[in-house]
Amino acid sequence: MVGAWGQDVGLFIQLGPGKQSPKAATCCARATKGGRRMAATSAPERPSTLPPVESICGVLFDIDGTLCDSEPLHYKAFREILLDKGYRGLWPDWPQKDCDAFCEEKEANFRRMAGSSLKPVEGLEDFLAWVDRRKLRKAAVTNAPRAKSVAILRALGLGDTFEVVVLGEDCARPKPHPDPYQKALEVLGLQPHEAIVIEDSPSGAAAGVAAGAA
């Protein structure tokens, strides 16, 4: 959910199930059809996929790409290496050890630049404040490696924000399997229906749904 998701999600949760934000509920545009102006009509209502706000006890966040828009920095980290090494002879012809070394150098570049490049996604601070006002539990659940996860959280000033950080590499199966989210729920002492998942990828969302969270 890259972008101003915090504002929309916070509003959606406060409105409760079966309701939509005014932005989603009303079409403000006018269209023409057959030369006639058509008055705007309300968009069809969709049932909420979120549980009632009163039942929410925790929020489980993905890290890379959800708390911040990290794609430009991934590109920059790759570009720096490729400009240095050149593009010819790149994968898949390299020996595995060279591929591993390339990936580690890229990850090191990412971590080195994270502190000066990454910013919280718009709306995140407001959403976290909303979560704290409601005294909800917070966990970070990610497939990113440990060193990268730590670097991102520190760069965003969120090093002490989450009660637990669950890594896919520490679970029997990473996302899209439910294991990481199940582990977070277990550590927080929450039932799946008591938590919502904030994700930016289909595999992450699939993991949250498979774990039974909203």
C-alpha positions, -999 to 999 in steps of 0.1 A, spaced: 0 0 0 25 26 -11 13 62 -9 -11 80 14 -25 47 27 -24 56 63 -51 83 59 -74 61 39 -70 30 60 -74 49 93 -106 65 79 -119 32 66 -114 15 100 -131 43 119 -161 42 96 -165 5 104 -178 -24 84 -201 -20 55 -192 17 51 -169 35 28 -150 68 30 -168 98 13 -141 97 -13 -150 62 -23 -188 65 -18 -195 95 -40 -185 100 -76 -180 137 -81 -174 137 -118 -200 142 -145 -200 123 -178 -216 127 -212 -234 100 -231 -251 104 -264 -247 142 -261 -264 144 -227 -249 152 -194 -252 124 -169 -255 133 -132 -231 116 -109 -243 86 -90 -230 69 -59 -206 40 -64 -220 6 -55 -213 -3 -19 -189 -31 -13 -189 -51 19 -160 -43 42 -131 -68 44 -121 -54 77 -134 -66 111 -153 -43 134 -129 -17 148 -138 -28 184 -124 -63 177 -90 -52 164 -63 -57 190 -32 -56 168 -17 -44 134 9 -65 116 30 -45 91 52 -56 63 85 -35 61 102 -32 27 79 -13 3 51 -8 29 66 14 56 85 33 29 88 34 -9 120 16 -12 120 7 -49 139 38 -60 167 29 -36 168 -7 -48 172 7 -83 199 30 -72 218 2 -54 217 -20 -85 226 9 -109 257 18 -89 271 -18 -92 262 -22 -128 278 11 -138 309 -1 -121 310 -37 -134 293 -32 -167 263 -51 -181 280 -76 -204 283 -111 -192 257 -106 -164 235 -135 -152 227 -163 -159 262 -172 -171 280 -163 -138 291 -190 -113 268 -191 -83 295 -176 -60 297 -146 -83 259 -142 -83 259 -144 -45 287 -118 -42 268 -95 -66 236 -97 -45 255 -91 -13 272 -60 -27 239 -47 -39 223 -53 -4 253 -36 12 248 -6 -11 211 -4 -1 219 -5 36 246 21 32 223 46 14 192 38 35 198 63 62 199 93 38 174 81 13 144 64 29 114 83 43 82 70 59 54 66 33 29 94 35 3 88 62 24 63 81 31 86 111 -6 95 114 -17 59 112 9 48 138 -4 75 161 -39 62 156 -28 27 164 -10 40 196 -41 60 207 -61 28 206 -33 9 224 -31 -17 197 -3 -42 195 22 -38 167 45 -62 149 66 -61 118 66 -92 95 89 -94 66 107 -116 41 136 -91 39 169 -102 54 177 -92 90 204 -66 81 181 -49 56 151 -49 80 172 -33 107 186 -7 83 151 3 71 136 5 105 165 27 118 164 49 87 127 55 93 131 62 130 111 31 138 138 10 155 118 7 188 83 9 173 73 -27 171 70 -52 199 84 -80 177 100 -82 142 94 -116 125 117 -125 97 107 -151 70 142 -165 73 135 -175 109 104 -194 100 100 -228 85 84 -212 55 85 -175 44 57 -156 28 34 -163 9 30 -191 35 13 -180 67 41 -190 90 56 -155 96 22 -140 104 12 -170 126 44 -165 145 37 -128 151 2 -136 163 15 -162 186 42 -138 201 16 -111 206 -10 -135 221 -36 -126 195 -62 -146 176 -62 -141 138 -95 -123 138 -81 -98 162 -54 -85 138 -52 -67 105 -23 -70 80 -8 -40 61 10 -53 30 22 -40 -4 26 -73 -23 3 -101 -34 25 -127 -17 24 -108 16 -13 -103 14 -17 -140 7 3 -149 37 -18 -127 60 -51 -141 46 -37 -177 50 -29 -169 86 -65 -159 91 -59 -121 96 -79 -94 78 
